[in-house]
Amino acid sequence: MNSVDVDAPPARIWEIITGDALVEWTPVFTALAWNPDPPSALGATREVTLLRLLTVRERFFRWEENKRYTFSAVAASLPGLRRVAEDWVVEPVPGGSRLVWTFVAQAATPAVPLLWASHPLVKLMQRHVLRSVGLHAEGRNARRSRPRSGQRHPGDGRAARL
């Protein structure tokens, strides 16, 4: 679990984490597409590519507008991941908001050492994304000057079943 306090209202944080502009100002997300677009409720799906290496199709099973969403991965492009879930919570705090991100993953037995070895990288990516969300919400993060290539829409067949 990681968190960041941001000098912005919860609605602004929600707008950022449910939008598709993450690919424009953080290198961690290299492609992202929602279905429906924009997302609006339980059952929404999102396909996200991280670092151009891993594509995951996510299904949202908790959706509390401006407060919280939770999803599980239903497909991934890399073998070895058995289960992945994330919980994003936006809490009002004095002077702004707190964004709390919890990530859990389970690997198939042969991939467990790789999952353990990647733990520091996952934590680093989480901290980077949270810091970027905070900077962007506070208007201190300039957009990239060029659009990202490789953006695609869900269902193009690149993610495999978990």
N, C-alpha and C positions, 0 to 999 in steps of 0.2 A: 504494500500500500504506500502511495506517495500522495502528497498534497501540496497546494500552493495557495497562499492568500493573495487576493487581487483587489486592487482599488477600482472595482467596477461592480455594478449591480448584478444579481444572479441572472436576470434576463439577458444581459450582454454575454455572460459566460455561456449560457444555454445556446444563444444564437451561434456562437463560435463552434461549440462542440457538436452541434447538430447540422452545421453547414458543410459545404464541400470545399471551402477555401483552404483547409489545412494543407493541401498539396501545394499551395502557392507560397507559404511562408515557413514551413518546416520540412527539412529534407527527410524526415523519418517516414512521412506519408507520401508515397510517390504516385499513387492513383487511388481514387475514392469515388464511389457512386452509390446513391441511395435508391431504394425502390419501396414505396413511391418517393418521388422527388418533388417537393421536400417531404421528409419523414413526418408522420403525423400521429402515430399511435402504436399500440402493441402490434406485433407481427411485422413491423417494418424490417427490411433487410438492408444490409450494406455490404458492399464488396470493397475491401481495402487492400492495397499493396504496400508493404513496408520495405523500405530500402531497396526496392526493385527486386527483392529476393523471395518474399513470401506473400502470397495472395490468400486472403481469408474471406469467406462468406459468413456473415454474422446475422443472427436472427434475434430481434429484441423482444424479450419477454417481460420487461418492466419498463413502463414509460410514464413518468410523472412530470408533466410539462413544467419547465423551468426549475426542476428540482433533481431529477434522478432518472437515469436509464441503466438497464442491465441487459446484457446479451450473452449468448453463447455462440461459439463458432460451429457452423454446420458443415463446413468444408474448408480444406486447406490445400495449398499447392505443394507443400513439402510433406513427405511421408514421415511418420513417427509421432505426430501429434494426435493424441486420443481425444482430449477434451481441453477446451479453452473457454474461459468466461471472464467477463469484465463488468465492473460496476463503477459508474461515474456518478458522483453526488455533488450537487452545488448547494452550499449552505450560506445563508446570509450571516455575516459577521460585522462587528462595528467597523465602519469605513469601507465596506465592500462585500466580498464573497470569499468563500473557501471552496476550492475544487479538490475533491478527494477521488483518486483513481485506484481501484483495487483490481489486480490482474492475477488470475490463477491458471495454471496449465498442468496437464498430465500427459506424459509421453508413453508410448509403447515401450516395453522393456528394452529393446535394443537401442532406443533413442534416449534413454534416461541420462546417460553420461553427457550427451550433447546438450540436453535441457539444463542440467546442472552447470555445465561450462558456460552456457549462454546467459545465465542469471545476471552477472554484472552488466552485460550489454543491454539486457532488457531493462534493468534499473536505470541505466544511463539514458536510454531512449525515453523512458517514462519521465525522468526529471527534465530532459530537454523539451519534450512536448508540453509539459505543464508550465515550464518557464516561458515557452513561446506563446502559449495561450494567454498567460498573464501579461506579457509584453504587448501582445496584439490587442487584448481587451483594454489596456491602458493607453493604446495609441502610440506605443514606443517601438513597434516592430514594423519596419518598412516592408512593403510587398516586394516580391521578386520582380525584376524588370522583364522577365520573359516567362511565358506560360510553360508549365510542365508538359513534357511529351508523355505518351503512354497512358493517358487517361482513357478509360473505357467504361463500358456499362456492365452491370451485373448480368450474369448468365452467358458470358462469352465462352464458358467451358474451361477456363484455366484453373479453377479451384477444383480439387477432388474431394470426395467424401471423407469425413473424419472417421 
